[in-house]
Amino acid sequence: MAGFFKKLINKVTNKAEIDWDELEADLISADLGARLSMTIIDELQALGRKVNSDDIVDTAKRHIGEILPEDLPPIEPRTDGKPHVLLMVGVNGTGKTTSTAKLALHLKKQGHTVMVAAADTFRAAAVEQLEVWAERIDVPIMTGAKNADPSSVCYKAHEVCISEGIDFLICDTAGRLHTRHNLMEELSKIERTIAKQDETAPHTKLIVVDATTGSNALQQTREFNKAIELSGLVVTKLDGSGKGGIIISIYQDLKIPARFIGLGEEPEMFKIFNKEEFTKEIM
């Protein structure tokens, strides 16, 4: 998104007068959402004078800072000896399986023990992909037979984590189309099944969204949140288009905060979302 604001500044600097419609369209195209974009435009117009690039950046930055919540505490192991269970959800192609592995490595580097569960049993490639990752980052994995009930894979993995005292269990669920009711029902079943061994589980439910898909990411998050109350976002491909505005519009509309961001393919290109860093970088 940094590139977007630099381009915008150059565009405004080289013009005698601002084209307000064009500026609004530019802000919306950066995935800030129509509501925030209109608020920024209204405030700039209310200045009653010629607006420069600093005015635009300062106004946008202030509003972004006001909208985004303060950074949440890091995800920690539970204190009752049972595993902290995370569900990874989202549509195909967002980088969900890769993000599952990267999150497992992140937690492992913090000194925690982690298991991953390959609950996308209907797509052999997804299981194989997670198996390759699990071997690469050296964490245990639970898999099931092809087309096995995804909730049974999560249940078995949870059982092992409880008996072996593993700190975290990350379940990689199928990449479902958010319009498919039966697949959303499957998510609810996974949630109910995990709760049989720990009524407080799953503890963290993260949707993985692709920053480059813009308003589609907002719609996906809205639909998944209806089926399973989400705890946060993992936003991937922020290295490509740099369009991180979706983080802002999702929080403004749904109050679901970004927890992690993916900046590239390598496992190390994955980090905890930091509001101050993000706000500074997008400008």
C-alpha positions in Angstrom: 0.0 0.0 0.0 3.0 2.3 0.4 3.3 2.3 -3.4 -0.3 3.4 -3.7 0.1 6.5 -1.5 3.4 7.5 -3.2 1.6 7.4 -6.6 -1.3 9.3 -5.2 1.0 12.0 -3.8 2.7 12.3 -7.2 -0.6 12.6 -8.9 -1.9 15.3 -6.6 1.4 17.2 -6.6 1.4 17.6 -10.3 -2.2 18.9 -10.5 -3.4 22.5 -10.1 -6.8 21.3 -8.8 -7.9 18.1 -7.2 -10.5 16.0 -9.0 -12.5 14.9 -6.0 -14.3 12.1 -7.8 -11.0 10.7 -9.0 -9.4 11.0 -5.5 -12.4 9.1 -4.0 -12.1 6.4 -6.6 -8.4 6.1 -5.9 -9.0 5.7 -2.2 -11.7 3.1 -2.8 -9.4 1.2 -5.2 -6.8 1.0 -2.4 -9.5 -1.1 -0.5 -10.1 1.6 2.2 -13.8 1.0 1.6 -16.4 3.5 0.4 -17.3 4.7 3.9 -13.8 5.7 5.0 -12.9 7.1 1.6 -16.0 9.4 1.7 -15.1 10.5 5.2 -11.6 11.5 4.1 -13.0 13.4 1.1 -15.6 15.2 3.2 -13.0 16.3 5.8 -10.6 17.5 3.1 -13.3 19.5 1.3 -14.3 21.0 4.6 -10.9 22.6 5.0 -12.1 25.2 2.5 -8.8 25.8 0.9 -6.5 24.2 -1.7 -5.6 20.7 -0.5 -2.0 19.3 -0.9 -0.6 15.8 -0.6 0.3 16.3 3.0 -3.3 17.0 3.9 -4.4 13.8 2.2 -1.8 11.7 3.9 -2.3 13.2 7.3 -6.1 12.9 7.1 -6.0 9.3 5.9 -3.3 8.3 8.4 -5.3 9.8 11.3 -8.5 8.0 10.4 -6.7 4.7 9.9 -5.1 5.1 13.3 -8.5 5.8 14.9 -10.2 2.8 13.2 -7.6 0.1 13.8 -7.6 -1.4 17.3 -4.5 -1.4 19.5 -2.3 -4.5 19.0 -3.7 -7.6 20.7 -1.6 -9.7 23.1 0.3 -12.5 21.4 -1.4 -15.9 21.1 -0.2 -17.9 24.1 -0.4 -21.5 25.4 -3.2 -22.2 27.8 -2.5 -22.3 31.5 -4.7 -25.4 32.2 -2.3 -27.8 30.4 -4.6 -28.4 27.4 -3.6 -27.3 23.9 -4.6 -24.0 22.5 -6.6 -25.0 19.4 -6.6 -22.8 16.3 -8.8 -23.2 13.2 -7.6 -21.9 9.9 -10.4 -21.1 7.5 -10.9 -19.4 4.1 -11.5 -20.0 0.4 -9.1 -21.9 -1.9 -6.1 -19.9 -3.2 -5.6 -17.5 -0.3 -2.5 -19.3 1.0 -4.3 -21.0 3.9 -2.2 -24.2 4.1 1.0 -22.2 3.7 -0.1 -19.8 6.4 -0.9 -22.8 8.7 2.7 -24.0 8.3 4.1 -20.5 8.8 2.1 -20.0 11.9 3.3 -23.3 13.3 6.9 -22.3 12.7 6.3 -18.9 14.3 4.9 -20.6 17.4 7.7 -23.1 17.4 10.3 -20.4 17.3 8.7 -18.9 20.4 9.6 -22.1 22.2 6.2 -23.8 22.0 5.3 -27.3 20.9 2.9 -27.5 17.9 1.0 -30.1 15.9 -0.8 -29.4 12.6 -3.9 -31.3 11.5 -4.6 -31.8 7.7 -8.4 -31.5 7.8 -8.8 -30.7 4.1 -9.3 -34.4 3.5 -11.2 -34.0 0.2 -8.2 -32.4 -1.6 -5.2 -34.7 -1.7 -2.9 -31.9 -2.8 -3.7 -29.9 0.4 -2.8 -32.9 2.6 0.4 -33.5 0.7 1.3 -29.8 0.8 0.9 -29.7 4.6 2.9 -32.9 4.9 5.8 -31.4 3.0 5.6 -28.3 5.2 5.4 -30.3 8.4 8.6 -32.2 7.4 10.3 -29.0 6.4 9.6 -27.2 9.7 9.8 -30.4 11.7 6.4 -30.4 13.5 4.1 -33.4 13.9 1.1 -33.7 11.6 -2.2 -35.6 11.9 -3.7 -36.8 8.6 -6.7 -39.0 7.8 -7.7 -41.3 5.0 -8.8 -39.7 1.7 -12.3 -38.2 2.1 -12.3 -38.9 5.8 -14.5 -36.8 8.0 -12.5 -33.6 8.6 -13.8 -33.3 12.2 -12.5 -36.8 13.0 -9.0 -35.7 11.9 -9.2 -32.7 14.2 -10.6 -34.8 17.1 -7.7 -37.4 16.9 -5.1 -34.6 16.7 -6.7 -32.9 19.7 -6.7 -36.2 21.6 -2.9 -36.7 20.9 -2.1 -33.1 21.8 -4.0 -33.5 25.1 -2.2 -36.8 26.0 1.2 -35.5 24.9 1.0 -32.1 26.4 1.4 -30.2 23.1 1.0 -26.5 23.4 -0.8 -25.7 20.1 -2.9 -27.5 17.6 -3.5 -25.8 14.3 -6.3 -27.3 12.1 -6.1 -26.6 8.4 -9.7 -26.8 7.1 -10.9 -27.2 3.5 -10.8 -24.1 1.3 -14.5 -23.6 1.0 -16.5 -21.4 -1.2 -18.2 -19.0 1.2 -21.5 -19.4 -0.6 -21.7 -23.1 0.0 -24.0 -23.7 3.0 -23.1 -27.4 3.5 -19.4 -26.6 3.7 -20.0 -23.9 6.3 -22.0 -26.5 8.2 -18.9 -28.7 8.1 -16.9 -26.0 9.9 -19.6 -25.8 12.6 -19.3 -29.6 13.0 -15.5 -29.4 13.4 -16.0 -26.7 16.1 -18.5 -28.9 18.0 -16.3 -32.0 17.7 -13.3 -30.3 19.1 -15.4 -28.9 22.0 -16.1 -32.5 23.1 -12.7 -32.8 24.7 -12.4 -29.2 25.8 -15.6 -27.1 25.9 -13.5 -23.9 25.6 -12.0 -25.1 22.2 -11.4 -24.0 19.5 -9.8 -20.9 21.1 -8.7 -19.0 18.0 -10.4 -18.9 14.6 -8.4 -17.2 11.9 -9.6 -16.5 8.3 -6.9 -16.3 5.7 -7.6 -13.6 3.1 -5.6 -12.5 0.1 -4.9 -8.8 0.1 -5.1 -8.6 -3.7 -8.8 -9.7 -3.8 -10.1 -6.5 -2.3 -13.8 -6.4 -1.5 -14.0 -10.2 -2.1 -11.9 -10.6 1.1 -14.5 -8.5 3.0 -17.4 -10.6 1.7 -15.6 -13.9 2.5 -14.9 -12.7 6.0 -18.5 -11.6 6.5 -19.8 -15.0 5.4 -17.3 -17.1 7.4 -18.0 -15.0 10.5 -21.7 -15.9 10.3 -20.8 -19.6 10.3 -18.0 -19.5 12.9 -17.3 -16.5 15.0 -13.9 -15.4 13.8 -11.0 -14.2 16.1 -8.9 -12.5 13.5 -7.3 -12.3 10.0 -4.2 -13.6 8.4 -3.6 -11.4 5.4 -1.5 -12.8 2.7 0.2 -11.4 -0.4 0.8 -8.0 1.1 4.2 -8.0 -0.7 2.5 -8.1 -4.2 0.0 -5.3 -4.8 0.6 -3.8 -1.4 -3.1 -3.2 -1.1 -3.4 -3.5 2.7 -6.5 -1.3 2.9 -8.6 -4.4 3.2 -7.3 -4.8 6.8 -8.9 -1.4 7.6 -12.2 -2.0 5.8 -12.7 -5.4 7.4 -12.1 -4.1 10.9 -14.3 -1.0 10.3 -17.2 -3.2 9.0 -16.8 -6.4 11.1 -14.5 -5.6 14.0 -12.3 -8.5 13.1 -8.6 -7.6 13.6 -5.6 -8.5 11.6 -3.4 -10.9 13.7 -0.7 -12.0 11.2 0.5 -10.8 7.7 2.2 -12.8 5.0 4.8 -10.9 3.0 6.2 -13.6 0.8 6.7 -17.3 0.1 9.4 -18.0 2.6 8.4 -19.1 6.1 10.2 -16.1 7.6 8.1 -13.7 5.6 5.3 -14.0 8.1 4.8 -11.8 11.1 2.5 -10.5 13.8 0.4 -7.6 12.6 1.6 -4.3 14.2 -0.7 -1.3 13.9 2.0 1.4 14.2 4.3 -0.3 11.7 1.4 -0.9 9.3 0.2 2.7 9.5 3.7 4.0 8.9 4.4 1.7 5.9 1.2 2.4 4.1 2.1 6.0 3.9 
